[in-house]
């Protein structure tokens, strides 16, 4: 397989958008195909130019069976993979049949060999089995649907399978756990290419949350609780307006008119994480936006989001993203605009 380390390149305008190729198979999941086209298709430059060109391809062009009562006509063959900047492999219903040994259809193996060096490669849900069978996930951290994670690890022991996350990004090879986390993965790629402002506009147009961290758990077995008049939402709203200052659990509980114990329990029920985890995540997200969109020094960014010092900001950003504030900012100050890629 070609070297998959991403090569930096610049978006140069409406005539040269980033090319996304969706490599589909018989039995494709229509929702996953739609996600890629819808999200990347909505990403626009400030001048209203499309930032991505999305094309669908398959080893044998023609009508493909889907997981629904419709067929999809795919006009493009896999030759276009040689010109793609990003290749995305969605799931197929064939992935859910029992597997005794790793397998990759010869036509798919041939198609994957056409991917050009430096292209970004991603999978959604059990599309990860295709990447793993091709050796693209060897030595890399990857995920797949939690029901299939054990099979992925058994069949491909060289892959570092993490069954507990929404998506992974390991040096230009990305995997998403399932259908909904495919949305998160696409927004993550758009954010990496063009910054939070573009990604947030795409999220807003699709009516989905602008950011769920890839490390968030796939499945949290929360009990079904009856509706309550009281809620932790007022406390969260207040906290977002005061991120620049220290915020204690007692203050948050007071805003919700609860004891700290009750507040902590209800917060976990409603937000799926502890108040401290949520606050840290909000501060990291605010810091990312300031690093992308302003020239504030790192210590000023740290103060503005409540981390206090540049050292604290570096520690939290590295824990969340594995990168320093200065390196993160540099990613969004390259040629062609914030985080630009061809």
C-alpha positions in Angstrom: 0.0 0.0 0.0 1.2 3.6 -0.6 2.5 5.7 2.3 -0.6 7.3 3.9 1.2 10.1 5.8 -0.7 13.3 4.8 1.2 15.7 2.6 0.4 19.4 3.2 -1.2 21.2 0.3 -3.1 24.4 -0.1 -6.7 25.1 -1.1 -6.3 27.4 -4.0 -9.8 28.5 -4.8 -13.1 27.5 -6.4 -11.3 25.8 -9.3 -9.3 23.5 -7.1 -11.4 22.1 -4.3 -10.3 19.3 -2.0 -11.5 16.0 -3.7 -13.3 13.5 -1.5 -13.8 10.1 -3.0 -16.4 7.8 -1.3 -15.5 4.2 -2.1 -18.7 2.1 -1.8 -19.5 -1.6 -2.0 -22.6 -3.7 -2.7 -24.9 -3.5 0.3 -23.8 0.0 1.1 -25.5 1.9 4.0 -27.3 4.8 2.3 -27.2 7.0 5.4 -23.4 6.8 5.6 -23.1 7.7 1.9 -25.5 10.6 2.4 -23.6 11.9 5.5 -20.4 12.4 3.5 -22.1 14.2 0.6 -24.2 16.3 2.8 -21.6 17.6 5.2 -18.7 18.1 2.8 -21.1 19.5 0.2 -22.1 22.3 2.6 -18.6 23.5 3.4 -18.2 26.9 1.8 -15.4 29.5 1.7 -16.2 33.1 2.8 -16.8 33.9 -0.8 -19.4 31.1 -1.1 -17.2 28.7 -3.1 -17.5 25.0 -2.5 -14.4 23.8 -0.5 -14.9 20.1 -1.4 -15.8 18.1 -4.5 -17.4 14.8 -3.4 -17.5 11.8 -5.8 -18.7 8.3 -5.3 -16.9 5.3 -6.9 -17.0 1.5 -6.8 -14.9 -1.2 -8.5 -17.7 -2.1 -10.9 -19.8 1.0 -11.8 -23.5 0.6 -12.1 -26.4 -0.1 -9.8 -25.5 -1.1 -6.3 -27.8 -2.9 -3.7 -28.2 -0.9 -0.5 -29.4 -1.7 3.0 -32.8 -0.1 2.1 -35.4 -0.8 -0.6 -33.6 1.3 -3.2 -30.6 0.9 -5.4 -27.9 3.5 -6.0 -26.4 4.1 -9.4 -22.6 4.7 -9.1 -21.1 6.1 -12.3 -17.5 6.3 -11.3 -14.9 3.6 -11.2 -12.0 3.5 -8.8 -9.6 5.3 -11.2 -10.6 8.6 -9.5 -8.9 7.3 -6.2 -5.6 8.3 -7.7 -6.7 11.9 -7.8 -8.5 12.0 -4.4 -7.2 14.0 -1.5 -9.5 12.1 1.0 -10.9 8.6 0.5 -13.8 7.5 2.7 -15.0 3.9 3.0 -18.5 3.5 4.5 -19.9 0.3 5.8 -21.7 -2.4 3.9 -24.4 -4.8 5.2 -22.0 -7.6 4.2 -19.7 -6.5 7.0 -22.2 -8.0 9.5 -21.8 -11.6 8.4 -19.6 -13.7 10.7 -15.9 -13.6 9.8 -13.5 -16.5 10.4 -10.5 -15.0 8.6 -9.5 -11.5 7.4 -10.8 -11.0 3.9 -10.6 -8.3 1.2 -12.2 -8.8 -2.2 -9.7 -8.7 -5.0 -11.5 -5.7 -6.6 -11.3 -3.8 -3.4 -7.7 -4.6 -2.9 -6.9 -3.3 -6.4 -8.9 -0.2 -5.7 -7.1 0.6 -2.5 -3.8 0.3 -4.3 -4.9 3.2 -6.5 -5.0 5.7 -3.5 -2.2 8.2 -4.1 0.6 8.7 -1.5 -0.3 11.5 0.9 -4.1 11.0 0.7 -6.1 11.0 3.8 -8.0 7.8 4.3 -11.1 7.3 6.6 -13.7 4.7 7.3 -17.2 4.9 8.8 -18.5 2.1 11.1 -17.4 -1.3 9.8 -15.7 0.2 6.8 -12.7 -0.1 9.2 -12.6 -3.8 8.3 -11.7 -2.9 4.7 -8.9 -0.5 5.8 -7.6 -3.2 8.3 -7.6 -6.0 5.7 -5.6 -3.7 3.4 -3.0 -3.1 6.2 -3.8 0.6 6.5 -4.6 0.3 10.2 -1.5 -1.7 11.2 0.1 -0.2 14.2 -2.5 2.5 14.3 -5.2 3.4 16.8 -8.7 2.7 15.3 -12.3 2.1 16.2 -15.4 0.6 14.8 -18.9 -0.1 16.0 -18.8 -1.5 19.5 -20.6 -4.7 18.4 -17.8 -5.4 15.9 -14.8 -4.2 17.9 -13.8 -7.6 19.3 -13.9 -9.1 15.8 -11.8 -6.3 14.4 -9.2 -6.9 17.1 -9.3 -10.7 16.7 -8.9 -10.6 12.9 -6.3 -7.8 12.9 -4.1 -8.1 16.0 -1.7 -5.4 14.7 -4.5 -2.8 14.9 -4.8 -0.9 18.3 -8.6 -1.2 18.5 -10.2 1.3 20.9 -13.9 0.2 21.2 -14.9 3.1 23.5 -14.5 6.2 21.4 -16.5 8.0 18.7 -13.7 8.3 16.2 -9.9 8.2 15.9 -7.3 10.2 13.9 -3.9 8.6 13.7 -1.6 10.4 11.3 -4.0 10.8 8.5 -5.8 7.5 8.8 -9.2 8.0 10.5 -12.0 5.7 11.7 -15.5 6.4 13.0 -17.5 4.1 15.3 -20.9 4.2 13.6 -23.4 6.1 11.6 -23.8 9.1 13.9 -20.1 9.3 14.7 -19.5 9.5 11.0 -21.0 12.9 11.2 -18.5 13.8 14.0 -15.7 12.4 11.9 -16.6 14.5 8.8 -16.9 17.6 10.9 -13.6 16.8 12.5 -12.0 16.6 9.0 -13.6 19.9 7.9 -12.5 21.6 11.1 -8.9 20.3 10.6 -9.0 21.6 7.0 -10.7 24.9 7.4 -11.2 25.8 11.0 -14.1 25.8 13.5 -16.0 28.6 11.7 -16.6 26.6 8.6 -17.2 23.3 10.5 -19.7 25.1 12.8 -21.6 26.5 9.8 -21.8 23.0 8.3 -23.1 21.6 11.7 -25.6 24.4 12.0 -26.9 23.8 8.5 -27.2 20.1 9.3 -28.8 20.8 12.7 -26.2 18.7 14.6 -23.9 19.5 17.5 -20.8 21.4 16.2 -18.3 19.2 18.1 -18.2 16.0 20.0 -14.8 15.0 21.0 -13.5 11.8 19.4 -12.6 10.4 22.8 -16.2 10.6 24.0 -17.7 7.2 24.8 -19.6 5.4 22.1 -22.3 4.1 24.4 -23.2 5.3 27.9 -25.9 3.1 29.5 -27.9 5.9 31.1 -31.1 5.0 33.0 -34.3 6.3 31.6 -35.5 8.8 34.2 -38.9 10.6 34.3 -38.9 14.3 33.3 -38.0 16.7 36.0 -38.9 20.4 36.3 -35.5 21.1 37.6 -32.5 20.8 35.3 -28.8 21.5 35.2 -29.2 23.5 31.9 -29.3 26.9 33.7 -26.0 26.2 35.4 -24.4 25.2 32.1 -25.7 28.3 30.4 -24.3 30.4 33.2 -20.9 28.6 33.2 -20.5 29.2 29.4 -20.9 33.0 30.1 -18.2 32.9 32.8 -15.6 30.5 31.5 -12.9 33.1 32.1 -13.1 32.7 35.9 -12.8 29.8 38.4 -16.1 28.0 38.7 -16.8 25.7 41.6 -19.2 22.8 41.9 -21.0 24.7 44.7 -21.6 27.6 42.4 -23.0 25.4 39.7 -25.2 23.6 42.1 -26.5 26.9 43.6 -27.5 28.0 40.1 -29.6 24.9 39.7 -30.9 25.2 43.3 -29.6 21.8 44.2 -27.2 20.2 46.6 -23.8 19.4 45.2 -24.5 15.7 45.4 -27.9 15.9 43.6 -26.5 18.3 41.0 -23.5 16.0 40.2 -25.8 13.0 39.8 -28.3 14.9 37.6 -25.5 16.5 35.6 -24.1 13.1 34.7 -27.6 11.9 33.7 -28.2 14.9 31.5 -24.7 15.6 30.0 -23.2 12.1 30.1 -20.1 13.3 32.0 -19.1 15.0 35.2 -19.3 18.8 35.7 -15.5 19.0 35.8 -15.1 17.0 32.6 -17.7 19.1 30.9 -16.1 22.4 32.1 -12.7 21.3 30.9 -14.1 20.3 27.5 -15.9 23.7 27.1 -12.7 25.5 28.0 -10.7 23.5 25.5 -13.3 24.2 22.8 -13.2 27.9 23.6 -9.4 28.0 23.5 -9.4 26.2 20.1 -11.7 28.9 18.6 -9.5 31.7 20.1 -6.3 30.1 18.8 -7.9 29.7 15.3 -9.6 33.0 15.0 -7.5 35.5 17.0 -3.9 36.6 17.5 -4.2 36.6 21.3 -1.0 35.4 22.9 -1.3 31.9 24.5 -1.3 33.3 28.0 -4.2 35.6 27.1 -6.1 32.7 25.6 -5.5 30.7 28.8 -6.8 33.5 30.9 -9.9 34.1 28.7 -11.0 30.4 29.0 -10.3 30.0 32.7 -7.2 27.8 32.5 -5.3 30.6 34.2 -1.8 30.1 32.8 -0.2 29.1 29.5 1.2 26.0 31.2 -2.2 24.8 32.2 -3.6 25.5 28.7 -0.8 23.5 27.2 -1.4 20.6 29.5 -5.2 20.5 28.8 -4.9 21.0 25.1 -2.2 18.3 24.8 -4.4 15.9 26.9 -7.4 16.5 24.6 -5.7 16.8 21.2 -2.1 15.7 21.7 -0.8 19.0 20.4 0.5 22.3 21.9 -1.3 25.6 21.5 1.3 27.1 19.2 1.3 23.9 17.0 -2.5 24.0 16.9 -2.5 27.6 15.9 0.1 27.0 13.2 -2.2 24.3 11.7 -4.8 27.0 11.0 -2.4 29.6 9.7 -1.1 27.7 6.7 -1.2 28.7 3.1 -4.7 29.1 1.7 -6.3 30.0 5.0 -6.9 28.3 8.3 -5.9 24.7 8.2 -6.1 24.6 4.5 -5.6 21.4 2.6 -6.1 20.8 -1.1 
